[in-house]
Amino acid sequence: LDKNVLEMGGRGQRDIPFSDELTITNASGQHLKYLEISYQQSNIYMVFELPPGGQVKLSATPWTTVRGGEFSFGYGGVTQAGKRFTSGMKLGERVDLDGPRKIALTISPKQIQ
């Protein structure tokens, strides 16, 4: 983990030999004081002091859904100017853990009002 990231929770199931990769990019044009990401039940991340154009990569416990189900995760934070934002990202169905997934999350200017 980067020095500006706090991970709460754990790896989840220990028998899974891989992690998903979550890449967060701050394309908002604003300095993010902090960003919280709730990824499944076992991973909560706090990213502190992410500058405009900054990027951080996180390893997260892989997730599964029931057939026809959809996995999503939530995130939110505060800019250095005190503007708050929250949102979510839908990732679709994942019935089998057939390998790691690479997920890209971009914080855009329109998300921060």
N, C-alpha and C positions, 0 to 999 in steps of 0.2 A: 504494500500500500504506500501511496505517497504520504509525505509528512503532513499534508493538510487534509487527510481523510481519516475519519474515525469509523470503524466498523463495529456494529453491535449485533449480536446474534452469533451464529456459528456456521459451520459448513453443512449442517443438515445431515443427510444420510452419509455415513462414512464409506460406504461401499461403492460410491460413484467416483470413478477414477479421473474425472475431469470437472472443470468449472465453465460456466458461461462467462463471456467477456462483455462487459457493459462499458461503452465509451461515451463519455459525456463531454460535449463541446459547448462552451459559452460563446454563442454568436449574437448575444443580445446587445452588444455594444456597451454594456454596463458591468461594473465590478460587482460580483456576487459575494455578499458577506458570508452567506452560507446557503447550502442546498441540501435538502434531506430527500433521500430516495428510499422508499419501502419496497424492496424486491422480494416477493414471496413472504412467507411467514418467518423465515430464518435469517434474512439479511436486511439490516437497516444501515444505511450509510449517511454520514454527515460530511459534506465537502465544505471546507472553509476557505475563504479568500481566493475565489476563482476569478482571475482577471479577464477582461474582454479578450476573446480569442484563445483563452486557456482551455486545456483539455486534460481529462483524467480518465484512466482506465481502471475498472474494478473487476475483480473475480467474484462471481456470484454462484450460489448453489443452483444447479439446474432444477427446473420445475416441470411438472406434468399436469395435464388436465384430463378430465373424462372426455370420452369421444363426443364431439360436438360442443365442448366447453371452450371458453376463451380465457386466456391468462392476460392479465393487465397488471400494471404497477403504477403507483402514485409517486409524485414528487412535488416539491415546492420549496420556496426559499424567500430570501430577502436580499435586495440589492444594498449596496453601501449607502445609497440615497434614501433607504427606508421603504422602497416599493416592494410589496409582497406579491407573490404569484404562486399558483398551484395548478397542477394539471395531472394528466395520466397518459399512459401509452398502452395501447392494445397490441398484443403480440400473437394472438390466434391460438389455435389448438396445438397441443403437443402431447400425444398419448404415450409415445415411447421416447426414452432417453437414448437416441441414436447417435449422440455426439454433442460436442459443445456448440453453442450458438453465439454469434457475434451480433450484439445489439447496439445500435447507435442512437443516442439521445442528443438532440441539439436544442439548446435554449435559445429561442429566437426573440427579436425585439417585440413582436406582436403578443408574445406571452406575458410580457411585463408592461402593464398599463399604469 
